[in-house]
Amino acid sequence: MAVEPYHVPTTRITAQLKTVLNARDLAEACKSIAPGRVLRAACPISANEEDVLVLREMLQITRLIDLRSNYERKQDGLGLLVKNAHVMKVDRRKGAATLQGRVGSVYLPKAPRHNDVLTVHYISLLERTRYYRAFITSLPLGTAASIIFWSLLLNKNRAISIAMREVNAGGLQGLYKNILSTAGHEICTALELLTEAAEGGDTTLFFCKIGKDRTGLLASLVLNCCGASDDEIVSDYMRSDDVGAVALGGMEKEELKGLDVSIFSRAPPQVMLDTIDYLRSQSIPRRRVLLATTAPVLVMGLLGGQSPARQASRLVQAGMDKFRRADVDGSLQDFNSALDLDPAMRPYLWQRGLSLFYAGQYREASQQFRDDVAVNPNDTEEAIWAFLAEARLSGPETARQNFLKVGKDPRPVMRAAYTAFQEGSDPGRILEAVNPARGSHDTFYANLYVGLYHESLGETSKAEEALFAAVGTPYAQQSGDYMAGVAAVHCITRGFKPL
């Protein structure tokens, strides 16, 4: 059922925008969100002088989250909004190893008095390499083989013809599944940036090329965090139905020219309903898409209120930082203090379970992991960690009898790990599941869980070898993934020495 947009003070202001299309305040979709905190739009980079004044002076935008591809940014240029800007700082954000582009701060010498700094974050959700890799692997083997076969024979048109038939058949649902499965780190980083802005009282505008697909996906996740109903989420998405354009990271201008515009230029309600169902049914790793510890702060920041959830979230972050430094006891104190402030956080605080495990509190660790699986029944890793804690208490065979049943993990490596731990079968199958196309990500996770498997059986030398292989991967050293910190802490607490 369609929901009429809520009228908020910024509605009248966004209506004045002439060159920035598809713009609106998320408060128009969900009445619990405070107006003027987070907005969405098509790309505002080409805004004229009048619209720049609306964005900066009337809407007081202080942050931009640019979801466009590298190709699109190069084609579009900087535009008047950031013309003559001086880049003050460029760095890589923690936990954003797969970001395409930069995260930087842009200084506007003639900006309004309320804030003379406009921060621009570049976070590409759709890049050629990621898209095609996921697209090919999602196809039936025969179809994928045909595309590869004709490509190798340099019959590009034949390969494209086959591919376009599948792309059009998959429609927007296929596109959104592709983005959600390949841009987990980027989506998570965008949510963290929105949380950071919400805490600081900043006004954020996020956008892609036309403000429909990538922007629509991020908007749906933010609205979901803030308690919007499915109808409200779908209605906000449908407001982009009259955009009448297609933008797929620049691919639509070259190899994907055969896209069915009647499909990809629309925003029908069923597409978003199917996407919501997909998110709820799939084991999309929470660490990569929706950080449960981020949601409370994001919610309170956008609702414009104050809550112990803010302080609790800061304590969780402090605990995570301490854990990475191998201060297990200190991290556990922070996690417990966070729970005192916000008990509802408990079933989502998997980090606490890891600290309990390394503190030797295996019964409490097991309960934490089981609580986590109770609210997230597709969490393969927490099922394994519950087993590891229980194996310390009663031995692996007894623990295996109570092994938690979870849904199918989309990651082959984790499916293989789950089977090995559950059945007590050959852990070598975990390494066999590594996909070289995923860089050292799979290699890290495979070696981590092979090492943990051997340790559960008391095979210390094999565990040590596998754990050092895990921490030695480029992924472990560069990604910022919390589990990379877990592997390092494991080696430290166990006294493992480099071979």
C-alpha positions in Angstrom: 0.0 0.0 0.0 1.4 3.4 -1.0 2.1 5.9 1.8 1.9 9.6 1.1 5.1 11.5 1.9 5.0 13.3 5.2 5.2 17.1 4.9 8.3 18.4 6.7 9.9 21.8 6.7 12.6 20.7 4.2 10.0 19.7 1.7 9.5 23.3 0.6 13.2 23.8 0.4 14.0 20.7 -1.7 11.2 21.7 -4.1 13.3 24.8 -5.0 16.1 22.7 -6.4 16.2 23.0 -10.2 19.4 21.2 -11.3 19.6 18.6 -8.4 16.9 16.0 -9.3 15.1 13.4 -7.3 15.9 15.1 -4.0 14.0 14.6 -0.8 14.4 14.4 3.0 14.2 10.8 4.4 11.9 12.3 7.1 9.3 12.5 4.3 9.3 8.7 4.3 9.4 8.0 8.0 7.8 10.5 10.4 9.9 9.4 13.3 13.1 10.8 11.6 13.9 14.3 12.5 13.7 16.6 9.4 16.8 18.0 7.9 19.2 15.3 9.1 19.7 13.1 6.1 18.7 13.6 2.5 18.9 11.7 -0.8 19.2 12.8 -4.4 20.6 12.3 -7.8 24.1 13.6 -8.3 24.3 17.3 -7.1 27.8 17.9 -8.5 26.5 19.7 -11.5 24.3 22.0 -9.4 24.0 25.6 -10.6 24.9 28.5 -8.3 21.3 28.9 -7.0 21.1 25.2 -6.1 24.5 25.3 -4.4 23.1 28.0 -2.1 20.0 26.0 -1.4 22.2 22.9 -0.5 24.7 24.8 1.6 22.8 27.7 3.2 19.2 26.6 3.4 19.6 22.9 3.9 23.0 23.4 5.6 24.5 20.3 4.0 27.9 19.6 5.6 28.5 16.1 4.3 28.2 14.4 1.0 28.3 10.6 0.5 29.0 10.0 -3.2 28.0 6.4 -4.2 29.0 6.8 -7.9 31.6 4.6 -9.6 35.1 5.8 -10.3 34.2 6.0 -14.0 31.2 8.2 -13.4 33.1 10.6 -11.2 35.8 11.0 -13.8 33.2 11.6 -16.5 31.2 14.1 -14.5 34.1 16.1 -13.0 33.9 18.2 -9.8 31.3 20.7 -10.7 30.4 24.0 -9.1 29.6 22.5 -5.7 33.2 21.7 -5.0 34.9 23.9 -7.6 38.2 25.4 -6.5 38.1 23.3 -3.4 41.3 22.4 -1.5 41.7 18.8 -0.4 42.7 18.9 3.2 42.9 15.2 4.0 42.7 11.9 2.2 42.8 8.6 4.1 41.4 5.1 4.0 38.7 4.4 6.6 39.1 1.5 9.0 37.1 -1.5 7.8 36.7 -0.2 4.2 39.4 -2.3 2.4 37.3 -2.7 -0.7 36.4 1.0 -1.1 36.8 2.2 -4.7 38.0 5.8 -4.4 38.9 8.1 -1.6 37.5 9.5 1.6 38.5 13.1 2.0 37.6 16.5 3.4 37.0 19.3 1.0 37.4 22.9 2.1 35.2 25.6 0.6 36.8 29.1 1.1 33.5 30.9 0.5 31.2 28.5 2.3 28.4 29.9 4.6 29.1 30.9 8.1 27.4 27.9 9.8 30.2 25.5 8.7 33.0 26.3 6.3 33.9 22.6 5.8 32.1 20.3 3.4 33.2 16.7 3.8 32.9 14.5 0.7 33.1 10.7 1.1 33.6 8.6 -2.1 32.1 5.1 -1.7 31.4 3.3 -4.9 28.7 0.6 -4.7 28.9 -0.5 -8.3 32.2 -1.2 -10.1 32.7 -3.2 -13.3 35.0 -5.9 -11.9 32.8 -6.7 -8.9 29.6 -6.6 -10.9 30.8 -9.0 -13.6 32.4 -11.4 -11.2 29.2 -11.8 -9.3 27.1 -11.8 -12.4 29.0 -14.6 -14.1 29.1 -16.8 -10.9 25.3 -16.3 -10.4 24.6 -17.8 -13.9 23.9 -21.5 -14.7 27.2 -23.2 -15.5 26.3 -23.6 -19.2 25.3 -20.0 -19.7 28.4 -18.7 -18.0 30.6 -21.1 -20.1 28.9 -19.8 -23.3 29.7 -16.2 -22.4 33.3 -17.0 -21.6 33.6 -19.2 -24.7 32.5 -16.5 -27.1 34.6 -13.9 -25.3 37.7 -16.0 -25.7 36.9 -16.5 -29.4 36.8 -12.7 -29.7 33.2 -12.8 -30.7 32.3 -10.0 -28.3 28.9 -9.3 -29.8 27.8 -12.9 -29.3 29.0 -12.9 -25.7 27.3 -9.6 -25.0 24.0 -10.8 -26.6 23.9 -13.8 -24.3 24.9 -11.7 -21.2 22.3 -9.1 -22.0 19.5 -11.7 -22.2 20.4 -12.8 -18.6 20.8 -9.2 -17.3 17.4 -8.2 -18.6 15.8 -11.4 -17.3 17.3 -10.7 -13.8 16.0 -7.2 -13.9 16.4 -4.7 -11.1 16.1 -7.5 -8.5 19.2 -9.2 -10.0 21.1 -5.9 -10.0 20.2 -5.2 -6.3 21.2 -8.7 -5.2 24.5 -8.2 -7.1 25.2 -4.9 -5.2 24.2 -6.3 -1.8 26.5 -9.3 -2.3 29.5 -7.4 -3.6 29.5 -4.1 -1.8 29.0 -5.2 1.8 32.1 -3.2 3.1 31.0 -0.1 1.2 27.4 -0.2 2.5 28.6 -0.7 6.1 31.0 2.2 5.7 28.2 4.4 4.4 26.1 3.5 7.4 29.0 4.2 9.8 29.5 7.6 8.2 25.8 8.4 8.6 26.1 7.4 12.2 29.1 9.6 12.7 27.2 12.5 11.1 24.1 11.9 13.2 26.1 11.9 16.4 27.7 15.2 15.4 24.5 16.8 14.3 25.6 17.2 10.7 23.3 17.2 7.7 24.2 14.6 5.2 23.2 14.2 1.5 23.9 10.8 -0.1 23.5 10.2 -3.8 24.5 8.2 -6.9 24.2 9.2 -10.6 20.3 9.4 -10.8 19.4 8.8 -7.2 17.4 5.7 -7.8 19.2 2.3 -7.5 22.3 2.6 -5.3 20.8 5.6 -3.4 17.5 3.7 -3.1 19.2 0.6 -1.6 21.1 2.7 1.0 17.9 4.7 1.8 16.0 1.4 2.4 18.6 0.2 4.9 18.6 3.6 6.8 14.8 3.6 6.9 14.7 0.1 8.1 17.2 1.0 10.9 14.9 3.8 11.9 11.8 1.6 12.2 10.1 2.5 8.9 7.4 0.0 7.8 7.8 -2.0 4.5 5.1 0.3 3.0 7.1 3.4 3.9 10.3 2.0 2.5 8.6 0.9 -0.7 6.7 4.2 -1.1 10.0 6.2 -0.8 11.6 4.0 -3.4 8.6 4.4 -5.8 9.1 8.2 -5.8 12.0 7.5 -8.2 9.8 5.7 -10.7 9.5 8.7 -13.0 13.3 9.3 -13.3 13.2 7.8 -16.8 17.0 7.1 -16.9 19.4 4.3 -16.4 22.8 4.5 -14.6 24.8 1.4 -13.8 28.2 2.8 -13.0 28.8 3.8 -16.6 28.4 0.3 -17.9 25.1 1.2 -19.5 27.0 3.5 -21.9 29.3 0.8 -23.2 29.0 -3.0 -22.9 25.4 -2.9 -21.4 23.9 -0.8 -24.1 21.3 -3.5 -24.7 19.6 -3.0 -21.3 15.9 -3.0 -21.4 15.2 0.7 -20.5 11.6 -0.1 -19.7 12.8 -2.3 -16.8 15.9 -0.5 -15.5 14.6 3.1 -15.6 11.6 2.3 -13.4 11.2 1.8 -9.6 8.2 -0.5 -9.2 7.1 -1.5 -5.7 7.5 -5.3 -6.3 11.3 -4.8 -6.9 11.8 -3.3 -3.4 9.5 -5.8 -1.8 11.5 -8.6 -3.4 14.7 -6.9 -2.2 13.4 -6.6 1.4 12.5 -10.3 1.3 15.9 -11.2 -0.1 17.7 -9.3 2.7 15.6 -11.1 5.3 16.1 -14.6 3.9 19.8 -14.5 3.0 22.8 -14.9 5.3 24.3 -11.5 4.5 27.0 -11.2 7.1 26.1 -8.5 9.6 29.7 -7.4 9.9 29.7 -6.5 6.2 26.3 -4.9 5.7 24.4 -3.8 8.9 26.5 -3.4 12.1 24.0 -4.0 14.9 26.1 -1.7 17.2 25.8 1.1 14.6 22.0 1.0 14.3 21.1 2.4 17.8 23.3 5.5 17.3 22.1 6.0 13.8 18.5 5.8 14.9 18.9 8.2 17.8 20.9 10.6 15.8 18.3 10.8 13.0 15.4 10.9 15.4 17.1 13.9 17.0 16.9 12.4 20.5 19.4 11.5 23.3 19.7 8.0 24.6 22.0 5.7 26.6 22.3 3.9 23.3 24.8 6.5 22.2 27.0 6.0 25.2 26.6 2.2 24.9 27.7 2.3 21.2 30.8 4.3 22.1 31.6 1.8 24.8 31.3 -1.0 22.2 33.6 0.8 19.9 36.1 1.3 22.7 35.8 -2.4 23.6 36.5 -3.3 20.0 39.6 -1.1 19.9 40.9 -2.6 23.2 40.3 -6.1 21.9 42.3 -5.4 18.7 45.2 -4.3 21.0 44.9 -7.7 22.8 43.4 -6.1 25.9 40.8 -8.8 26.3 39.8 -8.0 29.9 39.5 -4.3 29.1 37.3 -5.0 26.1 35.1 -7.2 28.2 34.6 -4.5 30.8 33.5 -2.0 28.1 31.1 -4.5 26.5 29.5 -5.3 29.9 29.2 -1.6 30.7 27.5 -1.2 27.3 25.0 -3.9 28.2 24.3 -2.2 31.5 23.3 1.0 29.6 21.4 -0.8 26.8 20.4 -4.4 27.7 18.5 -4.7 24.3 21.9 -4.8 22.7 22.8 -8.2 24.2 21.7 -10.6 21.4 23.6 -8.5 18.8 26.9 -8.1 20.8 28.9 -10.9 19.2 32.1 -9.1 19.9 31.5 -9.7 23.6 31.2 -13.4 22.9 34.7 -13.3 21.4 36.1 -11.5 24.4 34.5 -13.9 26.8 36.0 -16.8 24.8 39.5 -15.4 25.0 39.0 -14.5 28.7 38.3 -18.2 29.3 34.7 -17.7 30.3 33.4 -20.4 27.9 30.0 -20.9 29.4 29.1 -17.2 29.1 30.7 -17.1 25.7 28.6 -20.0 24.5 25.4 -18.3 25.7 26.3 -15.0 24.0 26.8 -16.8 20.7 23.6 -18.8 21.1 21.7 -15.6 21.9 23.1 -14.1 18.7 22.0 -17.0 16.6 18.5 -16.8 18.1 18.0 -13.4 16.5 20.1 -14.1 13.4 19.4 -17.8 12.5 21.6 -17.6 9.4 24.8 -16.7 11.3 27.3 -19.5 10.5 30.2 -18.0 12.4 28.4 -17.6 15.7 27.3 -21.3 15.5 30.9 -22.3 15.1 32.1 -20.1 17.9 29.4 -21.5 20.2 30.7 -25.0 19.4 34.3 -23.9 20.1 33.3 -22.5 23.5 31.3 -25.7 24.4 34.1 -27.9 23.1 36.3 -26.3 25.8 33.8 -27.3 28.4 32.8 -30.8 27.4 35.0 -31.9 24.5 34.3 -31.6 20.8 32.3 -34.8 20.4 29.8 -33.8 23.1 29.7 -30.3 21.9 29.0 -31.5 18.4 25.8 -33.2 19.5 24.3 -29.7 20.3 25.7 -28.0 17.2 23.5 -25.0 16.3 21.5 -25.4 13.0 21.6 -22.3 10.8 20.6 -21.3 7.3 22.8 -21.6 4.2 25.7 -19.2 4.2 26.3 -17.6 0.8 30.1 -17.9 1.3 31.4 -21.3 0.1 34.3 -21.1 2.5 32.0 -20.7 5.5 29.6 -23.4 4.2 32.6 -25.7 4.1 33.7 -24.6 7.6 30.3 -25.2 9.0 30.2 -28.7 7.6 33.6 -29.6 8.9 32.9 -28.4 12.4 29.4 -29.9 12.5 30.4 -33.3 11.2 34.0 -33.5 12.4 35.1 -34.0 8.8 38.3 -33.2 6.9 39.1 -29.4 7.4 41.1 -29.5 4.1 37.7 -29.1 2.4 37.6 -25.6 3.8 40.8 -24.7 2.0 39.5 -26.3 -1.2 36.5 -23.9 -1.1 38.7 -20.9 -1.5 37.9 -18.8 -4.6 41.1 -17.2 -6.0 38.9 -14.5 -7.6 38.1 -13.1 -4.1 41.7 -12.2 -3.5 43.1 -13.1 0.0 39.7 -12.7 1.7 38.8 -16.4 1.3 42.3 -17.5 2.1 42.2 -15.6 5.4 38.9 -17.0 6.5 39.8 -20.5 5.4 43.0 -20.6 7.4 41.4 -18.9 10.4 38.8 -21.6 10.7 41.1 -24.5 9.8 43.3 -23.3 12.7 40.4 -23.1 15.1 39.3 -26.5 14.0 42.7 -28.0 14.8 42.8 -26.3 18.1 39.4 -27.7 19.1 41.0 -31.1 18.7 44.1 -30.2 20.6 46.3 -30.2 17.5 48.3 -27.1 18.6 51.1 -27.2 15.9 48.6 -27.5 13.1 46.5 -24.7 14.6 49.5 -22.5 14.9 50.6 -23.0 11.3 47.1 -22.2 10.0 46.6 -19.1 12.2 49.9 -17.7 11.1 48.9 -18.3 7.5 45.7 -16.4 8.2 47.3 -13.3 9.8 49.9 -13.3 7.1 47.4 -12.7 4.3 47.1 -9.2 2.7 43.5 -9.2 3.7 44.3 -9.6 7.4 46.9 -6.9 7.3 45.0 -4.3 5.2 41.2 -4.9 5.6 40.5 -3.7 9.1 38.1 -6.7 9.4 37.4 -7.3 13.1 38.0 -11.0 12.5 41.5 -10.2 11.3 42.1 -8.8 14.8 40.6 -12.0 16.3 43.2 -14.1 14.4 46.0 -11.8 15.7 44.7 -11.9 19.3 44.4 -15.7 19.1 48.1 -16.0 18.2 49.0 -13.6 21.1 46.9 -15.2 23.7 48.1 -18.7 22.8 51.7 -17.7 22.7 52.1 -18.7 19.1 55.5 -17.9 17.6 56.2 -17.3 13.9 57.5 -20.5 12.2 
